[in-house]
Amino acid sequence: MDLSQMSLRQLRDLNEKISALIASRHKKERADAIEQIYAVAHRLGVPLQTLLQEAEGVKMGKMKKRREGTVYQDPTNLANTWAGIGPRPAWLKSAIAAGVQMDALRA
């Protein structure tokens, strides 16, 4: 098929047919993928909703990583620590109010 020899009307008709075919194939492939997902859930004996919730948990776990462990430590009392998550503890607020830089408190 030589597209350069086709009229504008022929090209538009062909474009419409191609667009319709692409949409149809996309819909079919999506339906096939959904069917495969249901088959996997059934084979595992797990409700699909449970699999989706677990998959979402894995996805969120990869996206949001929390720092764990001590990030800041009170130099006057080493038992006072803060991981940088949640509200600042009183000892940290007092140190900052006294002019201590947070970087100086990093563990």
N, C-alpha and C positions, 0 to 999 in steps of 0.2 A: 504494500500500500504506500503510495507516494503522496504524502501529505501536502507537499508543495504544489501539487496539481489540483488540489481540491478547492472548491469555492468556499467563501466565508460561511455560507449557509450549511454546506456539507460538514465543515469543520465544527460548527456549533452543534449540529445534530450528533456528530460523533462524540463531542465533548459531553453532551447530555447522556448519551448511552454509557460512556465510560464512567461518568459520575454515579449513575444509577447502579452500575455493576460493582463499583468500588463500595458503595454503601451496602449493597446486598451481601457482598463477601465479608465486609466488616461485621455486619450483623450475625452472619453465620458463624464466623470464627469466634465471636464473643459468646454466642450460645454454646458452641462446642467447648469453650474454655470453662464456662459455668458448669456444664454437664460433667466435665472431668473433675472439677473441684468437688462437686457433690459425690462423685464416685469414690474419690479418695477419702472423704469424710465417712462415707458408708463403709468402705473397706476397713477403716480404722475403728469403726464402731463409736465414733465420736460425733456429737451433734455439730453441724456446720457452724452454728453460732459460737460454740466453744472454741473451735479452731480459729475463727476470725478474731475473737477477743484475745486469744493467746498471741496471734500474729500481730495484733495491734500493740500488745504489751511489749513484744520483742522490738518492734519498730520504735516505739516511744523510748524504750531502754537504750537503744543505740543513739537516738537523737539527743537525749538529755542525760548527760553523765554528771552525777553528783560527786563532788570532791568528798573524800572521806578521810578521817584522821585529823590530827591537830594541825591547824594552819597558824593560829595565833596563840601565844602563851604569855602569861603574866610573869615577868622576870622576878617579881618579889615573892610570888607563890606559884611554883611550877605546877601545882595541882589545878590551877585556874587555866583552862584552855577553851578555845572556841574554834570550831571548824569552818567558820565563815558562812554558816547557814543558819537562818533564823535571826531572831532579834539579838542585838549585841548585849553581852552580859554587863553587869554593873561594873566589874573591875576594868573592863575595856573602855566603857564610857568615862570612868574616872581618869584613866590614864590619858585618854584623848583630851579631856578637859584640862588636864595638867600640862598639856603641850607635847605629849609623847606622840611621835609619828607612828602610824600603823605598821609601816615597814619595819620599824625597830622591834615590833612585837612578833614578827614572823618566827615561827618555830624552826 
